[in-house]
Amino acid sequence: MASKRMNVLVYSGNGSTIESVRHCVYSLRRLLSPHYAVIPVSGDAIIKEPWTASCALFVMPGGADLGYCRTLNGEGNRRITQFVERGGAYFGFCAGGYYASRRCEFEVGNPKLEVVGDRELAFYPGTCRGLAFPGFVYHSEQGARDAELKVDKTVLTEGAVPEIFKSYYNGGGVFVDAPKFRGRGVEILASYTGKLHVEPGEGAAAIVYCKVGDGAAILTGPHPEFAAVNLDPKADAADFRRVIDSLAQDDKPRTDFVKACLNKLGLQVNQEQSTVPSLSRLHLTSMRPPDTLVILDTLRDIIETEDGEEYIKDENDTFHLEKPSAWSLGKLNDALTEDQSDKTDQDDGAEDKILDYSTVVKRVIIHENDHPTSKETPYFNHHAYFANLKHYQSASKDVNPDFGRYLLYGEVVTSTNTMLEKNTQLLRRLPSGFTATATVQVAGRGRGTNVWVSPAGSLMFSLVVRHDMSLMPQAPVVFLQYLAALAIVEGINSYDTGYRGFPIKLKWPNDIYARDPSQSSSSKSYVKIGGILVNSHYSSTEYLSVVGIGLNTTNALPTTSLAALTPAHLPAITPEKLLARLVTTFSSLYSRFRMTGFDRDFEEMYYKHWLHTDQIVTLEAEGGIKARIKGITRDWGLLIAEELGWEDRPTGKILQLQSDSNSFDFFKGLLKRKV
């Protein structure tokens, strides 16, 4: 299995501030998507999880570097250093710049603020000293300013690099005597032009590049990742509105500078800055449009009426229910010709900025008379979806006709899993088989706290499964993730004539891998193209589960897609037909599972498609014991393995292995089951 560096990890643990993390994620996603997934990561994950193999860039945001020290000193810093020395990249903003210098000197002589000491990373071999400019107050804009920076274009050569630009500054340092370290791999990317509050030694280095083994680090004193549009003009600080206006005028050169820095660190940067799109209206429909009213009837007791409009106010989201009949035809046509007509979270002319999507009211159009038209949903053909659903249902055994019958679609949504699983009043009233899908997700969910923008070209959908408690002894709910994985592989293999034998595999327990098309057809190299996330709520008589699936369909980045692997002579994969095929395949498998549990037939099907038969793993958390994978248990789906001894010979001991639930690679954190 190929390990592609596609993650950009932003530290969000002890010492970081919420605002700094949000600014980092906002800017980096716009510059690096869809080539990389920009993900906040905890200190615990840095210390314990196997993040380095899939990480392209580690980012340390602004905050307080003593908090970083308390969490990461020792093992955390050892891992970060090893990652960079072996070819990785580090980007440290403000406190992240102090932290990665050999010595930090902050407000020396000020008893309330002084922080002085050596630091373990020491990517910059000298001292980072601050305050570069006076007035800093924690959690305030009192000391914020628009610091002018002069760029050295001889060391930043890719792209449109500005000569001078203004950057948000609030508490950062200067890299003392930076020119003296040129012989040790240090380059000055930008320098302060204003008079400094501390002694800078030779030069006035604001941003430096440091060669570290086979990798590199860029450290900053100011905050070039902060966009003016996300700063609060109402902040209680004199002159701050002027600072924001000044920074806004230099937003393009600031962005160009950050792009040049990312290029210098070896990342693939978008030529044009991508934006996170506005949320769109949601469309609720059914195979028979009049049946959509059945869903409304089940929701009636949680629908509130305000000024004649109907709302569902749930734990995570508020939904505004609309009917097409409430719109005049002329009004609807006018709206659909406007660029922002289907958007719900931005007024006309609103700027692209950080949004709290949970506060945005989600508008739901109820289609009780007909399916949505191509004007209403230009990226999803409802007529094609329901026609394919009907075709596959008629050709399949054991299919529950309710699966896929009701569909909630949005062109741009937060996350189909979040909309269902986090709104429990709604979830408790939805039937088994209710399906939600989207063209783009702006807050897609993965394992742990992973959140990212899922681009167009991915098939993303979530299924509601109501699993009765009486089924648990023979059909445990934990196997839903295995059924979903099988549904993907079996569904693609039966998508159309010629698809049998499609090069797609399962990685235990919930990832989908495909043959890497950049390698030869005989290669055993596989890359991830999809994943599964199952969330379950226990009720008195059943488990309410949401099965979420994401699959690269036509988007080749950041790894590959089904389209890239489909021979030209085969029918092309479309999202509508693929969704219908996967939903009906899951329905058929789930119906069988309810009757038989995960029996031998299921086992054989699973092993036929998985990547792990006789794979040897090392149990790092168990003292380096080696074991050979033999299968999974039928009770909880744990890995069955035989322990290996000298020269990898079996010891005769059979182990049951479970994951430590890390977010990066289950096989890097296997533990013996504690009985």
C-alpha positions in Angstrom: 0.0 0.0 0.0 1.5 3.3 -1.1 1.8 6.0 1.6 1.2 9.4 -0.1 2.0 12.6 1.7 -1.4 14.3 1.4 -2.0 15.6 4.9 -1.2 19.1 6.2 -1.4 18.9 10.0 -2.2 22.1 12.0 -1.4 21.7 15.7 -4.4 22.5 17.8 -3.3 21.2 21.2 -2.2 22.9 24.5 -0.8 26.4 23.8 -2.6 27.1 20.5 -5.4 29.5 20.2 -8.7 28.8 18.5 -8.4 31.9 16.3 -4.8 31.1 15.2 -5.8 27.6 14.2 -8.8 28.8 12.3 -6.7 31.4 10.4 -4.2 28.7 9.5 -6.8 26.2 8.3 -8.7 28.9 6.4 -5.7 30.1 4.5 -4.0 26.8 3.9 -7.1 25.1 2.6 -7.6 27.9 0.0 -4.0 27.6 -1.2 -3.5 23.8 -1.0 -6.9 22.2 -1.8 -7.5 19.7 -3.4 -3.9 18.5 -3.4 -3.8 18.1 0.4 -6.2 17.6 3.3 -5.6 20.4 5.9 -6.4 18.8 9.3 -6.2 20.1 12.9 -4.4 17.6 15.1 -4.0 17.3 18.9 -0.8 17.1 20.9 -1.7 13.5 22.0 -2.0 12.5 18.3 1.5 14.0 17.6 3.0 12.0 20.5 1.2 8.7 20.0 -0.1 8.3 16.4 1.8 7.4 13.2 1.2 10.7 11.4 4.6 11.2 9.8 4.3 8.9 6.8 1.2 10.7 5.3 2.2 14.2 6.4 3.5 16.7 3.8 3.6 19.8 6.2 3.4 20.2 9.9 2.1 23.7 11.0 2.6 25.3 14.4 0.2 28.2 14.7 0.2 31.2 17.0 -0.4 30.9 20.7 1.9 30.5 23.7 5.0 28.5 23.2 5.2 27.4 26.9 2.0 25.4 26.3 3.7 23.7 23.3 6.7 22.9 25.6 4.5 21.3 28.3 2.8 19.0 25.8 5.5 18.2 23.2 8.8 18.4 25.0 10.5 15.0 24.7 8.6 12.5 22.5 6.5 15.0 20.6 9.5 17.1 19.6 11.5 14.0 18.8 8.9 13.0 16.3 8.6 16.5 14.8 12.4 16.7 14.4 12.6 13.2 12.9 9.8 14.1 10.5 11.6 17.2 9.2 15.1 15.7 9.1 13.7 12.9 6.9 12.3 15.2 4.3 9.3 16.8 5.9 8.4 20.4 6.2 7.6 22.7 9.2 5.8 26.1 9.1 5.8 28.0 12.4 3.8 31.2 12.7 4.6 33.6 15.5 4.7 31.4 18.6 5.5 28.5 16.3 8.5 30.6 15.2 9.7 31.2 18.8 9.1 27.5 19.5 11.3 26.2 16.7 14.3 28.5 17.4 17.2 27.3 19.5 16.4 29.9 22.1 13.2 31.9 22.9 13.5 35.4 24.5 10.1 37.1 25.1 9.7 40.3 27.0 12.9 39.9 29.0 12.6 41.9 32.2 8.8 42.1 32.2 7.8 40.0 35.3 4.3 39.5 33.9 5.2 38.3 30.4 8.8 37.2 30.4 9.5 33.8 28.8 13.2 32.8 28.4 14.7 29.5 27.6 16.3 27.0 25.2 14.0 25.0 22.9 14.3 21.5 21.7 13.5 21.8 18.0 16.2 24.4 17.3 15.4 24.5 13.6 16.7 28.1 13.7 20.1 27.8 15.3 19.9 31.2 17.0 17.5 33.3 19.2 14.0 34.5 18.4 13.6 37.7 20.4 10.4 39.7 21.0 8.5 41.8 21.1 9.6 43.1 17.8 7.0 45.9 18.3 5.6 47.0 21.7 2.1 46.8 23.1 1.3 43.1 23.1 -1.6 41.9 25.3 -2.7 38.3 25.4 -6.1 37.6 23.8 -6.4 41.2 22.6 -5.8 43.3 19.5 -4.2 46.1 21.6 -0.7 45.5 20.2 -1.8 44.5 16.7 -0.4 46.4 13.8 0.2 46.2 10.0 3.9 45.5 9.9 5.7 46.3 6.7 7.9 43.5 5.4 10.6 43.7 2.7 11.0 40.4 0.8 14.3 39.0 -0.5 13.3 37.9 -4.1 16.6 36.2 -4.6 15.7 33.4 -2.3 11.9 33.3 -3.2 11.9 32.8 -6.9 8.7 30.9 -7.8 5.5 32.7 -8.7 4.6 36.4 -8.3 6.7 37.4 -5.3 6.1 40.9 -3.9 8.9 43.2 -2.9 7.1 44.8 0.0 3.8 43.9 1.7 2.1 44.5 5.0 1.3 41.6 7.4 -0.8 41.3 10.5 1.5 41.4 13.6 0.7 40.7 17.2 3.5 39.6 19.6 6.0 38.0 17.3 9.8 38.2 17.4 12.8 38.9 15.3 15.4 36.3 14.4 18.6 37.6 16.0 21.7 37.8 13.8 20.1 35.8 11.1 22.7 36.8 8.4 25.4 35.2 10.5 23.7 31.7 10.1 23.7 31.7 6.2 26.5 29.1 6.3 24.2 26.8 8.3 21.3 26.7 5.9 19.5 29.8 7.0 17.9 32.2 4.4 16.1 35.5 5.2 12.8 35.5 3.3 11.5 38.8 4.7 12.7 41.6 7.0 11.0 44.2 9.1 11.3 47.8 7.7 10.1 49.6 10.9 12.1 50.4 14.0 12.2 47.4 16.3 11.5 47.3 20.1 14.3 44.9 20.8 17.9 44.5 19.7 17.9 42.4 16.5 21.6 41.9 16.2 22.7 41.9 12.6 19.7 42.4 10.2 16.0 42.6 11.1 14.8 39.1 10.0 11.0 38.7 10.3 10.7 35.4 8.4 13.5 32.8 7.9 14.0 29.5 6.0 16.1 26.8 7.7 17.4 23.7 6.0 17.0 20.8 8.5 18.5 17.5 7.3 16.6 16.4 4.2 13.7 18.7 5.1 13.1 22.4 5.8 11.3 24.8 8.1 10.0 28.3 7.7 9.6 30.4 10.8 7.8 33.7 11.1 7.5 36.6 13.6 4.4 38.2 12.1 1.2 36.4 10.9 1.2 36.3 7.0 -1.5 33.6 7.2 -4.0 36.0 8.7 -6.4 37.4 6.1 -7.9 40.9 6.8 -11.4 39.7 6.0 -11.3 37.4 9.1 -10.2 40.2 11.6 -12.9 41.8 13.8 -13.3 45.5 13.1 -15.3 45.8 16.3 -12.3 44.7 18.5 -11.6 46.9 21.4 -8.4 48.4 20.2 -7.5 51.9 19.0 -6.8 52.2 15.3 -7.6 48.6 14.6 -10.1 49.3 11.9 -7.3 51.3 10.1 -5.0 48.3 10.5 -7.6 46.0 8.9 -8.1 48.4 6.0 -4.4 48.6 5.4 -4.0 44.8 5.5 -6.9 44.4 3.1 -5.2 46.5 0.5 -2.2 44.2 0.6 -4.1 41.0 0.6 -2.9 39.8 -2.8 0.8 40.4 -2.2 0.4 38.7 1.2 -1.2 35.7 -0.4 1.4 35.6 -3.1 4.1 35.6 -0.4 2.5 32.7 1.5 2.3 30.8 -1.8 6.0 31.3 -2.5 6.8 30.0 1.0 4.7 26.9 0.5 6.4 26.4 -2.9 9.8 26.7 -1.3 8.8 24.0 1.2 8.0 21.7 -1.7 4.2 21.8 -1.7 2.0 21.9 -4.7 0.1 25.2 -4.6 -3.0 26.3 -6.4 -2.4 28.9 -9.1 -5.7 30.5 -8.2 -6.8 30.7 -4.6 -9.7 28.4 -4.1 -12.6 29.4 -1.9 -14.9 27.4 0.3 -18.3 27.7 -1.4 -21.5 28.9 0.3 -24.0 26.4 1.6 -26.8 25.6 -0.9 -30.4 24.8 -0.4 -31.3 21.1 0.4 -33.8 19.2 -1.7 -36.0 16.5 -0.1 -37.7 14.1 -2.5 -38.8 10.5 -2.9 -39.0 7.9 -5.6 -42.7 8.8 -5.8 -42.7 12.6 -5.1 -46.0 12.5 -3.2 -44.4 10.1 -0.7 -42.2 13.0 0.5 -45.1 14.1 2.6 -44.8 10.9 4.6 -41.4 12.2 5.9 -43.0 15.5 6.7 -45.7 13.7 8.7 -43.1 11.9 10.8 -41.5 15.2 11.6 -44.6 17.1 12.4 -44.2 17.1 16.1 -40.8 18.8 15.9 -41.8 21.4 13.3 -42.2 24.9 14.7 -44.1 27.8 12.9 -42.8 31.4 13.0 -44.5 34.1 11.0 -46.1 31.5 8.8 -42.7 29.7 8.1 -41.9 26.2 9.2 -38.6 25.3 11.1 -37.0 22.4 12.7 -34.6 23.6 15.5 -32.4 20.7 16.4 -29.3 20.3 18.5 -26.7 21.2 15.8 -28.7 22.8 13.0 -31.9 24.8 12.2 -33.8 23.8 9.1 -36.2 26.1 7.3 -38.8 24.0 5.4 -39.9 25.4 2.0 -42.2 24.2 -0.7 -41.8 25.0 -4.4 -45.5 26.0 -4.4 -44.6 28.9 -2.1 -42.5 30.4 -4.9 -44.1 32.0 -8.0 -42.7 30.5 -11.2 -41.3 33.8 -12.4 -39.6 34.4 -9.0 -38.1 30.9 -9.1 -36.7 31.3 -12.6 -35.3 34.7 -11.8 -33.6 33.3 -8.7 -32.1 30.4 -10.5 -30.3 32.6 -13.0 -28.4 34.4 -10.2 -25.1 33.0 -9.1 -25.9 33.1 -5.4 -29.6 32.0 -5.7 -29.2 28.6 -4.1 -26.9 29.8 -1.4 -27.9 30.1 2.2 -25.0 31.4 4.2 -23.9 34.6 2.4 -25.7 37.7 1.4 -25.1 39.1 -2.0 -21.6 40.5 -2.2 -20.5 39.0 1.1 -16.8 38.2 1.3 -15.3 34.8 1.5 -14.4 34.4 5.2 -14.4 32.0 8.2 -18.0 31.0 9.0 -19.5 29.1 11.8 -21.7 26.8 9.8 -23.8 25.6 12.8 -25.3 29.1 13.0 -26.4 29.1 9.3 -30.1 28.2 8.8 -30.3 25.3 6.3 -33.1 25.7 3.8 -34.9 22.6 2.7 -37.2 22.5 -0.3 -39.9 19.8 -0.1 -40.5 18.3 -3.5 -44.0 16.7 -3.3 -45.1 17.1 -6.9 -42.1 16.3 -9.0 -38.3 15.7 -8.7 -36.0 18.7 -8.8 -35.3 20.1 -12.3 -31.8 20.3 -13.8 -31.9 24.1 -13.1 -32.5 23.5 -9.5 -29.8 20.8 -9.1 -27.5 21.1 -12.1 -24.9 18.7 -10.6 -27.2 15.9 -9.6 -29.9 14.4 -11.9 -32.7 13.1 -9.6 -34.6 11.4 -12.5 -31.4 9.4 -13.4 -30.8 8.5 -9.7 -34.4 7.1 -9.1 -34.5 5.3 -12.5 -31.2 3.5 -11.7 -32.4 2.8 -8.2 -35.5 1.2 -9.5 -33.5 -0.8 -12.1 -31.0 -2.2 -9.5 -33.8 -3.0 -7.0 -35.6 -5.1 -9.6 -32.4 -7.0 -10.4 -31.2 -7.6 -6.9 -32.2 -10.1 -4.2 -33.2 -9.2 -0.6 -33.3 -5.5 -1.3 -35.3 -3.4 1.1 -37.2 -0.9 -1.2 -37.0 1.8 1.6 -33.2 2.1 1.1 -32.6 5.1 -1.1 -36.3 5.8 -1.5 -36.1 9.1 0.4 -33.3 11.4 -0.7 -31.9 14.6 0.8 -29.5 16.3 -1.6 -27.5 19.5 -1.4 -25.0 20.9 -3.9 -22.9 22.3 -1.0 -23.5 21.1 2.5 -21.5 21.0 5.8 -21.5 17.2 6.1 -24.1 14.6 5.3 -23.1 12.6 8.5 -23.3 15.7 10.7 -26.7 16.8 9.4 -28.1 13.4 10.3 -26.1 12.2 13.3 -25.8 15.5 15.2 -29.5 16.4 14.9 -31.0 13.6 17.1 -34.6 14.8 17.0 -34.5 14.5 13.2 -32.5 11.2 13.3 -35.0 9.5 15.7 -37.8 10.1 13.2 -36.2 9.1 9.9 -36.8 5.7 8.4 -34.1 3.1 7.9 -32.6 3.6 4.4 -33.1 7.4 4.4 -30.2 8.8 2.3 -28.4 12.1 2.3 -25.9 13.1 -0.4 -24.0 16.1 -1.7 -21.8 17.3 -4.4 -19.4 19.3 -2.1 -18.9 19.1 1.7 -17.2 22.0 3.4 -16.9 20.2 6.8 -16.6 16.5 5.9 -15.9 14.2 8.8 -13.4 11.4 9.2 -11.9 9.4 12.0 -11.4 11.2 15.2 -11.7 15.0 14.8 -10.6 15.0 11.1 -12.5 17.7 9.1 -11.9 18.8 5.6 -13.4 20.2 2.4 -14.5 17.3 0.1 -14.4 18.6 -3.4 -16.7 18.1 -6.4 -16.0 14.7 -8.0 -16.3 12.8 -4.8 -19.4 10.7 -4.1 -20.4 11.5 -0.5 -23.5 10.1 1.1 -24.9 8.9 4.4 -27.5 6.2 5.2 -29.7 5.9 8.3 -29.8 2.3 9.6 -32.2 1.4 12.5 -30.7 -1.8 13.9 -33.0 -3.6 16.4 -31.5 -4.7 19.7 -33.0 -8.2 19.3 -30.5 -8.6 16.4 -27.4 -7.9 18.4 -26.6 -11.5 19.6 -26.1 -12.8 16.0 -25.7 -9.5 14.1 -23.7 -7.0 16.1 -24.0 -3.4 15.0 -20.2 -3.1 14.8 -20.3 -5.0 11.5 -22.1 -2.1 9.7 -18.7 -0.7 8.7 -17.7 -4.0 7.1 -21.0 -4.2 5.2 -20.5 -0.7 3.9 -17.0 -1.6 2.7 -18.3 -4.8 1.0 -21.1 -2.7 -0.6 -18.6 -0.4 -2.1 -16.4 -3.1 -3.6 -19.3 -5.4 -4.6 -21.3 -2.5 -5.9 -18.5 -1.2 -8.2 -17.8 -4.7 -9.4 -21.5 -5.0 -10.4 -21.9 -1.4 -11.6 -22.2 -2.3 -15.3 -21.0 -4.9 -17.8 -17.2 -5.1 -17.7 -16.7 -3.9 -14.2 -16.1 -7.3 -12.6 -12.5 -7.4 -11.3 -12.2 -3.7 -10.9 -8.8 -3.0 -9.0 -10.3 -1.9 -5.7 -9.6 -3.4 -2.2 -10.5 -3.1 1.5 -8.2 -2.0 4.2 -9.4 -3.0 7.6 -11.5 -1.7 9.1 -13.0 1.1 7.1 -10.8 2.4 4.2 -11.1 1.7 0.5 -7.9 1.4 -1.6 -7.4 1.2 -5.4 -4.5 0.3 -7.5 -2.2 3.3 -8.1 -2.7 4.1 -11.8 0.7 5.9 -11.8 2.3 2.5 -11.4 2.4 -0.4 -13.8 -0.7 -2.6 -14.1 1.2 -5.5 -12.4 2.1 -3.3 -9.4 0.9 -4.2 -5.9 0.9 -0.5 -5.0 -2.5 0.8 -3.7 -3.6 4.2 -2.7 -6.6 5.3 -0.6 -9.7 6.5 -2.6 -12.4 6.3 0.0 -13.4 5.8 3.6 -16.3 4.9 5.9 -17.5 6.5 9.1 -20.3 4.9 11.2 -21.8 6.7 14.2 -24.4 4.9 16.4 -26.7 6.1 19.1 -28.2 3.6 21.5 -32.0 3.7 22.1 -34.1 1.6 24.3 -35.0 -0.9 21.6 -32.5 -0.2 18.8 -29.3 1.3 17.6 -29.7 4.4 15.4 -26.7 4.4 13.1 -25.6 6.8 10.4 -23.3 5.1 7.8 -21.2 7.7 6.0 -19.3 6.9 2.8 -16.9 9.1 0.8 -15.4 7.9 -2.5 -13.2 9.6 -5.1 -15.3 9.2 -8.2 -14.0 11.6 -10.8 -11.6 13.8 -8.8 -8.0 12.6 -9.3 -6.6 14.6 -6.4 -5.3 14.1 -3.8 -4.7 10.4 -4.7 -6.7 8.9 -7.6 -10.3 8.1 -8.6 -12.5 5.5 -10.0 -12.6 7.4 -13.3 -8.8 7.3 -13.6 -9.0 3.5 -13.3 -11.9 2.9 -15.7 -10.9 1.6 -19.1 -12.1 3.9 -21.9 -14.3 1.2 -23.5 -16.5 0.8 -20.3 -19.5 3.0 -19.5 -18.4 6.0 -17.5 -19.2 6.2 -13.8 -21.8 8.8 -12.9 -22.6 9.8 -9.3 -26.4 9.1 -9.7 -25.9 5.6 -11.0 -23.1 4.8 -8.6 -25.1 6.0 -5.6 -28.1 3.8 -6.6 -25.8 0.8 -7.1 -24.1 1.3 -3.7 -27.3 1.9 -1.8 -29.0 -1.2 -3.3 -25.9 -3.4 -2.7 -25.7 -2.3 1.0 -29.5 -2.9 1.4 -29.1 -6.5 0.0 -26.1 -7.2 2.2 -27.8 -5.8 5.3 -30.9 -7.8 4.7 -28.8 -11.0 4.6 -26.8 -9.9 7.6 -29.9 -9.5 9.7 -30.8 -13.1 9.1 -27.4 -14.8 9.2 -25.0 -12.5 11.0 -21.4 -12.2 9.6 -21.3 -15.9 8.6 -18.8 -17.9 6.6 -20.2 -16.6 3.3 -19.6 -13.0 4.4 -16.1 -13.9 5.7 -15.1 -15.4 2.4 -16.5 -12.3 0.5 -14.6 -10.0 2.8 -11.3 -11.9 2.6 -11.6 -12.0 -1.2 -11.4 -8.2 -1.3 -9.1 -7.2 1.6 -5.4 -6.5 1.5 -4.3 -8.3 4.7 -4.1 -12.0 4.3 -0.8 -13.2 5.9 0.3 -9.6 6.4 2.9 -9.4 9.2 2.4 -6.5 11.7 4.5 -5.3 14.6 2.7 -4.5 17.8 4.7 -1.5 18.9 2.6 -0.9 21.9 3.1 -4.5 23.0 6.9 -4.4 23.1 7.5 -5.1 19.4 5.7 -8.5 19.2 5.2 -9.6 15.6 2.1 -11.3 14.3 0.7 -12.6 11.1 -2.9 -11.6 10.2 -5.2 -14.5 9.6 -8.7 -13.0 9.6 -11.3 -11.2 11.7 -13.5 -12.5 14.6 -17.2 -13.0 14.0 -18.3 -11.4 17.3 -16.7 -7.9 17.2 -14.7 -7.9 13.9 -11.3 -7.8 15.6 -8.2 -9.0 13.8 -7.2 -12.6 14.3 -3.4 -13.1 14.2 -0.9 -15.7 15.1 2.1 -14.6 17.2 5.5 -15.0 15.6 8.7 -15.8 17.3 12.3 -16.4 16.1 12.7 -16.1 12.3 8.9 -15.3 12.1 7.9 -18.8 13.1 4.5 -19.2 14.7 4.6 -19.6 18.5 1.2 -21.4 18.6 -0.4 -18.4 20.3 -3.4 -16.8 18.6 -4.1 -13.1 19.3 -7.1 -10.9 18.9 -6.0 -7.4 17.9 -7.9 -4.2 18.2 -6.9 -0.7 17.1 -6.0 2.1 19.5 -8.4 4.2 17.4 -5.7 6.6 16.0 -6.7 8.9 13.1 -4.0 8.0 10.6 -3.3 4.3 10.3 -5.1 1.6 12.3 -2.2 -0.8 11.5 0.3 1.4 13.3 -1.5 1.2 16.6 -2.6 -2.4 17.1 -3.1 -3.7 20.6 -3.8 -7.1 22.0 -7.4 -7.4 23.1 -7.7 -7.2 26.9 -9.9 -10.1 28.0 
